[in-house]
Amino acid sequence: MSNGKKGVGDREQTSETEIGKVAPEAPQAVSVALRLQPVENSQQPVFANFTSVQAGSGVVYIDFGFLEPQTMAGLARLGQPGVKAPEAISGTLACRTAMSLETTANLANQLNHLLRGAAAAQAQTAQAAAPAAEPEAAGPVH
């Protein structure tokens, strides 16, 4: 029990929340309109059906590539018996980006947000398309 007076030993037991509510709060997200000006043909979308990620010293390299549809079909058969894996696969490097770890984390957050939204929309569409299952009336089975 405490008598309300603090002695020397009591100071050591003071919790951090009592001491200072000066702990910095987490920064809040702010939306800002951003317009990127195209340079040369940078506004043209680049199609890729393959990605590769490599880590560097404080940098992440992401390669976007394109593999021919026949190559993709051949890769799908690799797990089947009697199909030998090729020594190498040829493709086209469509784009290479180098990003800081912070930028890569931001990209991952944006992609996860996009994918969660797409999955929710897909689930909602599937629910709307499914016929409403009505419970069967309870009664004797003949």
CNS distance restraints for C-alpha pairs under 8 A (distance, minus, plus):
assign (resid   6 and name CA) (resid  10 and name CA) 5.36 0.50 0.50
assign (resid   6 and name CA) (resid  11 and name CA) 6.98 0.50 0.50
assign (resid   7 and name CA) (resid  11 and name CA) 6.98 0.50 0.50
assign (resid   8 and name CA) (resid  12 and name CA) 7.62 0.50 0.50
assign (resid   9 and name CA) (resid  13 and name CA) 7.19 0.50 0.50
assign (resid  10 and name CA) (resid  14 and name CA) 6.78 0.50 0.50
assign (resid  14 and name CA) (resid  18 and name CA) 6.59 0.50 0.50
assign (resid  14 and name CA) (resid  19 and name CA) 7.04 0.50 0.50
assign (resid  15 and name CA) (resid  19 and name CA) 6.50 0.50 0.50
assign (resid  16 and name CA) (resid  20 and name CA) 6.43 0.50 0.50
assign (resid  17 and name CA) (resid  21 and name CA) 6.00 0.50 0.50
assign (resid  38 and name CA) (resid  42 and name CA) 5.44 0.50 0.50
assign (resid  38 and name CA) (resid  43 and name CA) 5.39 0.50 0.50
assign (resid  39 and name CA) (resid  43 and name CA) 7.41 0.50 0.50
assign (resid  46 and name CA) (resid  94 and name CA) 6.55 0.50 0.50
assign (resid  46 and name CA) (resid  95 and name CA) 7.50 0.50 0.50
assign (resid  47 and name CA) (resid  66 and name CA) 7.14 0.50 0.50
assign (resid  47 and name CA) (resid  94 and name CA) 7.26 0.50 0.50
assign (resid  48 and name CA) (resid  64 and name CA) 5.62 0.50 0.50
assign (resid  48 and name CA) (resid  65 and name CA) 5.07 0.50 0.50
assign (resid  48 and name CA) (resid  66 and name CA) 4.85 0.50 0.50
assign (resid  48 and name CA) (resid  67 and name CA) 7.98 0.50 0.50
assign (resid  48 and name CA) (resid  94 and name CA) 6.61 0.50 0.50
assign (resid  49 and name CA) (resid  64 and name CA) 7.56 0.50 0.50
assign (resid  49 and name CA) (resid  65 and name CA) 6.34 0.50 0.50
assign (resid  49 and name CA) (resid  66 and name CA) 5.30 0.50 0.50
assign (resid  49 and name CA) (resid  67 and name CA) 6.61 0.50 0.50
assign (resid  50 and name CA) (resid  64 and name CA) 5.93 0.50 0.50
assign (resid  50 and name CA) (resid  65 and name CA) 5.03 0.50 0.50
assign (resid  50 and name CA) (resid  66 and name CA) 5.91 0.50 0.50
assign (resid  50 and name CA) (resid  67 and name CA) 6.95 0.50 0.50
assign (resid  51 and name CA) (resid  62 and name CA) 6.91 0.50 0.50
assign (resid  51 and name CA) (resid  63 and name CA) 5.56 0.50 0.50
assign (resid  51 and name CA) (resid  64 and name CA) 4.67 0.50 0.50
assign (resid  51 and name CA) (resid  65 and name CA) 6.02 0.50 0.50
assign (resid  52 and name CA) (resid  62 and name CA) 5.74 0.50 0.50
assign (resid  52 and name CA) (resid  63 and name CA) 5.11 0.50 0.50
assign (resid  52 and name CA) (resid  64 and name CA) 6.70 0.50 0.50
assign (resid  53 and name CA) (resid  60 and name CA) 7.03 0.50 0.50
assign (resid  53 and name CA) (resid  61 and name CA) 5.75 0.50 0.50
assign (resid  53 and name CA) (resid  62 and name CA) 4.62 0.50 0.50
assign (resid  53 and name CA) (resid  63 and name CA) 6.42 0.50 0.50
assign (resid  54 and name CA) (resid  60 and name CA) 5.92 0.50 0.50
assign (resid  54 and name CA) (resid  61 and name CA) 5.16 0.50 0.50
assign (resid  54 and name CA) (resid  62 and name CA) 6.54 0.50 0.50
assign (resid  55 and name CA) (resid  59 and name CA) 6.21 0.50 0.50
assign (resid  55 and name CA) (resid  60 and name CA) 4.62 0.50 0.50
assign (resid  55 and name CA) (resid  61 and name CA) 6.18 0.50 0.50
assign (resid  56 and name CA) (resid  60 and name CA) 5.68 0.50 0.50
assign (resid  56 and name CA) (resid  61 and name CA) 7.13 0.50 0.50
assign (resid  58 and name CA) (resid 100 and name CA) 6.16 0.50 0.50
assign (resid  58 and name CA) (resid 101 and name CA) 6.22 0.50 0.50
assign (resid  59 and name CA) (resid  98 and name CA) 6.36 0.50 0.50
assign (resid  59 and name CA) (resid  99 and name CA) 5.48 0.50 0.50
assign (resid  59 and name CA) (resid 100 and name CA) 4.68 0.50 0.50
assign (resid  59 and name CA) (resid 101 and name CA) 5.94 0.50 0.50
assign (resid  60 and name CA) (resid  98 and name CA) 5.62 0.50 0.50
assign (resid  60 and name CA) (resid  99 and name CA) 5.22 0.50 0.50
assign (resid  60 and name CA) (resid 100 and name CA) 6.19 0.50 0.50
assign (resid  60 and name CA) (resid 101 and name CA) 6.47 0.50 0.50
assign (resid  60 and name CA) (resid 104 and name CA) 7.10 0.50 0.50
assign (resid  61 and name CA) (resid  96 and name CA) 6.93 0.50 0.50
assign (resid  61 and name CA) (resid  97 and name CA) 5.65 0.50 0.50
assign (resid  61 and name CA) (resid  98 and name CA) 4.52 0.50 0.50
assign (resid  61 and name CA) (resid  99 and name CA) 6.48 0.50 0.50
assign (resid  62 and name CA) (resid  96 and name CA) 5.72 0.50 0.50
assign (resid  62 and name CA) (resid  97 and name CA) 5.25 0.50 0.50
assign (resid  62 and name CA) (resid  98 and name CA) 6.47 0.50 0.50
assign (resid  63 and name CA) (resid  93 and name CA) 6.99 0.50 0.50
assign (resid  63 and name CA) (resid  94 and name CA) 7.65 0.50 0.50
assign (resid  63 and name CA) (resid  95 and name CA) 5.97 0.50 0.50
assign (resid  63 and name CA) (resid  96 and name CA) 4.46 0.50 0.50
assign (resid  63 and name CA) (resid  97 and name CA) 6.51 0.50 0.50
assign (resid  64 and name CA) (resid  93 and name CA) 6.22 0.50 0.50
assign (resid  64 and name CA) (resid  94 and name CA) 5.50 0.50 0.50
assign (resid  64 and name CA) (resid  95 and name CA) 5.15 0.50 0.50
assign (resid  64 and name CA) (resid  96 and name CA) 6.17 0.50 0.50
assign (resid  65 and name CA) (resid  91 and name CA) 6.69 0.50 0.50
assign (resid  65 and name CA) (resid  92 and name CA) 5.49 0.50 0.50
assign (resid  65 and name CA) (resid  93 and name CA) 4.43 0.50 0.50
assign (resid  65 and name CA) (resid  94 and name CA) 4.87 0.50 0.50
assign (resid  65 and name CA) (resid  95 and name CA) 6.84 0.50 0.50
assign (resid  66 and name CA) (resid  91 and name CA) 5.68 0.50 0.50
assign (resid  66 and name CA) (resid  92 and name CA) 5.15 0.50 0.50
assign (resid  66 and name CA) (resid  93 and name CA) 6.50 0.50 0.50
assign (resid  66 and name CA) (resid  94 and name CA) 6.45 0.50 0.50
assign (resid  67 and name CA) (resid  71 and name CA) 6.23 0.50 0.50
assign (resid  67 and name CA) (resid  72 and name CA) 6.56 0.50 0.50
assign (resid  67 and name CA) (resid  90 and name CA) 7.29 0.50 0.50
assign (resid  67 and name CA) (resid  91 and name CA) 4.76 0.50 0.50
assign (resid  67 and name CA) (resid  92 and name CA) 6.62 0.50 0.50
assign (resid  68 and name CA) (resid  72 and name CA) 6.47 0.50 0.50
assign (resid  68 and name CA) (resid  91 and name CA) 7.10 0.50 0.50
assign (resid  69 and name CA) (resid  73 and name CA) 6.21 0.50 0.50
assign (resid  70 and name CA) (resid  74 and name CA) 6.18 0.50 0.50
assign (resid  71 and name CA) (resid  75 and name CA) 6.24 0.50 0.50
assign (resid  71 and name CA) (resid  89 and name CA) 7.82 0.50 0.50
assign (resid  72 and name CA) (resid  76 and name CA) 6.40 0.50 0.50
assign (resid  73 and name CA) (resid  77 and name CA) 6.75 0.50 0.50
assign (resid  74 and name CA) (resid  78 and name CA) 6.80 0.50 0.50
assign (resid  77 and name CA) (resid  83 and name CA) 6.96 0.50 0.50
assign (resid  78 and name CA) (resid  83 and name CA) 5.71 0.50 0.50
assign (resid  78 and name CA) (resid  84 and name CA) 6.87 0.50 0.50
assign (resid  78 and name CA) (resid  85 and name CA) 6.23 0.50 0.50
assign (resid  79 and name CA) (resid  83 and name CA) 7.28 0.50 0.50
assign (resid  99 and name CA) (resid 103 and name CA) 5.89 0.50 0.50
assign (resid  99 and name CA) (resid 104 and name CA) 6.02 0.50 0.50
assign (resid 100 and name CA) (resid 104 and name CA) 6.16 0.50 0.50
assign (resid 101 and name CA) (resid 105 and name CA) 6.12 0.50 0.50
assign (resid 102 and name CA) (resid 106 and name CA) 6.24 0.50 0.50
assign (resid 103 and name CA) (resid 107 and name CA) 6.17 0.50 0.50
assign (resid 104 and name CA) (resid 108 and name CA) 6.17 0.50 0.50
assign (resid 105 and name CA) (resid 109 and name CA) 6.24 0.50 0.50
assign (resid 106 and name CA) (resid 110 and name CA) 6.25 0.50 0.50
assign (resid 107 and name CA) (resid 111 and name CA) 6.11 0.50 0.50
assign (resid 108 and name CA) (resid 112 and name CA) 6.03 0.50 0.50
assign (resid 109 and name CA) (resid 113 and name CA) 6.11 0.50 0.50
assign (resid 110 and name CA) (resid 114 and name CA) 6.17 0.50 0.50
assign (resid 111 and name CA) (resid 115 and name CA) 6.03 0.50 0.50
assign (resid 112 and name CA) (resid 116 and name CA) 6.02 0.50 0.50
assign (resid 113 and name CA) (resid 117 and name CA) 6.24 0.50 0.50
assign (resid 114 and name CA) (resid 118 and name CA) 6.18 0.50 0.50
assign (resid 115 and name CA) (resid 119 and name CA) 6.01 0.50 0.50
assign (resid 116 and name CA) (resid 120 and name CA) 6.10 0.50 0.50
assign (resid 117 and name CA) (resid 121 and name CA) 6.13 0.50 0.50
assign (resid 118 and name CA) (resid 122 and name CA) 6.06 0.50 0.50
assign (resid 119 and name CA) (resid 123 and name CA) 6.08 0.50 0.50
assign (resid 120 and name CA) (resid 124 and name CA) 6.08 0.50 0.50
assign (resid 121 and name CA) (resid 125 and name CA) 6.14 0.50 0.50
assign (resid 122 and name CA) (resid 126 and name CA) 6.15 0.50 0.50
assign (resid 123 and name CA) (resid 127 and name CA) 6.15 0.50 0.50
assign (resid 124 and name CA) (resid 128 and name CA) 6.23 0.50 0.50
assign (resid 125 and name CA) (resid 129 and name CA) 6.15 0.50 0.50
assign (resid 126 and name CA) (resid 130 and name CA) 6.12 0.50 0.50
